[in-house]
């Protein structure tokens, strides 16, 4: 199975902001480098046949201007597509619209850095309640799935095992560690340390089902 600590340490997390036409937006950025070519990672992230092998079943038209639907999760529209290095799409979930931007960068001949921005208008009260971990932990799980898929055959966490794994001691430990790293990223971005800790405790409890102390 996956080495939880190794995977957590392999990921980089950052919190920032961006000014959009509709106003100031929060940006959570997550990245990891994989032992795979840019072309292979691009195909894994854009092929309707391959996406379910590490993320979620998907339907729709994966092309510029096309609509997609992730089973039981977000839908959206592909707004930009620059193969094999970047794409952008809306992320529509729970009646709200945010945006994702994915960038792939070659690091040598056979390694690729995957970087994702999740850009969302989040009001101050909700940000104070859960902080960046509200979406960050979910993306940590996504990058874990991609690492498992691109890694050695049979290693890591497969999509069909993800629900059971998330409820296991190992899965809860992974999400708690991810939450702690998002707390650190939030503090690095200027959040009051105690406020960031309180938000992290709440989001950890949400994801793990273990009440905050």
N, C-alpha and C positions, 0 to 999 in steps of 0.2 A: 504493500500500500504506500501511499504518499508519505513523505517525511514532512510533517506539519511545520516544524520550525524552519526547515530548509526552504519550503515554499513561501512562507511568510517573509523570510529574509530576502528572497529573490525578487520580491515586488517592491516597487517604489511608489510612494503616495504623496500627493501634493494638493493643497487647498488654495484656491485663489478666487478671483472675480473677473468679470468681463462686462463691459457696457454694451448692451444691445439697444435696438430701437425702442423696445418696451421698457427699458430701464436696466438697473444693475442686476446681474445674475451671478449666482454662485457657481464655481467650477471645481469639480473634483477630478483629479487626474491620476491615473493608475497606469503603470507600465511594467513590463517584464521582457527579458531577452530569452529567446528560444533557440535551440539547436535545430534550425530549419531555415531554408532559403526564404527570401521575401516572397517569391512566387508561390511557394508551398503554403506559407502562412496566409497570404492573400486568398488563395483558393479555399483554405479551411474556414476563413471568415466570410466568404461571399458565395459559396456553393450551397445551394439548397439541399444537396445530397450530403454534404459533410458537416454543416452546422449542427444537425441533430446528434452527431457522434460525440460532441463535446459540450453542447449548450442546451438548446431546446428545439423541438420540432418547429419548422417554419413553413409558411405558405405565402403565396403572393408572387409578385414579379420583382426579382432582385436585379433591378436595372435603374438607371437614372429616371427619376420621376415615378417609379413604380411603388406600389404599396406592399408592405409586408405585414405578417402577423405571426408573432411568436406564441406558441400554444400556451394558454394560461397566463400570458404575460403581456408585454407591450406590443403595440402596432406602430406603424409610422410610414413615412414617405422618404425614399432615397433622394436627397437634395443635391448631393455632389458625389462624383465617382471618378477617381483618377488612378486606374489600375497601373501597376500593382502596389501603389504606395499610400493611398488615402481614400476615405469616403466619409460622408456625413449624412445623417438622417434625423428626422424627428423621432422622438421617443414618447409615445402617447400611452399613458397608463393612468387608470383611476380618474379619468376626466380631466387630466392635466397634460400639458405639452411641455416637454423639455427637448434637449438635442444631444446627440452623441457625435463625436468626431474621432475617427480612428486613423492613426498614422503608423506606417511600417517603415523601418529604416534598417538597411543592411549594416551589419557589424562583422566585416570580414566576408569570406566567400559563402559561409554556410550558417550564419547566425543572424537573427532578425530581432530587432527591438519593436515590440508591440506597445503602442501608447494610446490610451483612450481618455478623452475629455467627456465628462457628463456635465452639461450646462443647463442650469435650471433657475427659474425665479422661485426663491424660497423666502417666505416672510421671516422676520426676525424671531417671532415667537416659536415657530416650528424649528428653525435652525437651532435656537437655544435648547429646545427640548431634545433633539436627537443628533444634531451636528452632521458632519460629513459621513459618518458611519452608516446613516440610514440608507444611502445608495452605495457607499463604498464597500460595505461587507458583501453585498450582492455581486459587485464587480470582482471582488477578491475570489468569490466562488466561481465566477466565470473564467477568470485567468487560471484558477486551479484546474478547471475542466480542460482548458486548452493545453496546459502543461501536461496533463495526464494523457491527452490524445496524441500530442506530438512526441511524447516520451516513449520509452521502451514499451513494447507490446505487453499488455496485461498489467502495467503499473498504473498507480494512481486511482482516481475515482471516475467510474463510467457514469453517463447520464442516468442509466436505468438503476444505478445503485445510489444516486445522489441523495434522494429523500431519506433513505435508511441511514446513510452515512452521516448526514447532517444531524440526525437525532442521536448518533452514537457519542460516546465520550470523546473520541478523536475529533469528530465533526464539531462538537461544541467547543472544544479547546481551540480548534482552528478559528472559529468565528470570534471567540473571546480575544485571541491574539490579534486578529485583524482589527477588531474594534479598538484595541489598545494602540495599534499603530496609526489608526485614523485619528485618535485623540492626540497623539504626538504631532501629526501633521496639522491639526487644527490649532494647537498651541503655537507651532512654528509660524502659522499664518497670522498670529496676533490674538487669538482667543484667550480669555482669562483662563488660567490653568484649572481652577476649581470648577468653573462653568463647563469647561471641556470634559473634565472628569465626570461630572454629573450626567452630561449628555451621553457620554460613552457607556456609563453604567446602565442607563435606560435602554440604549439601542442594543447592548449586549443581552439584556434580559429579554428584549423583544425577539431577537434572533434565536437565542438558546432555550428560551422557555424557563430559564432559571431566574427567579426574582432578584432584583438588585438588593444589596445589603442595606 
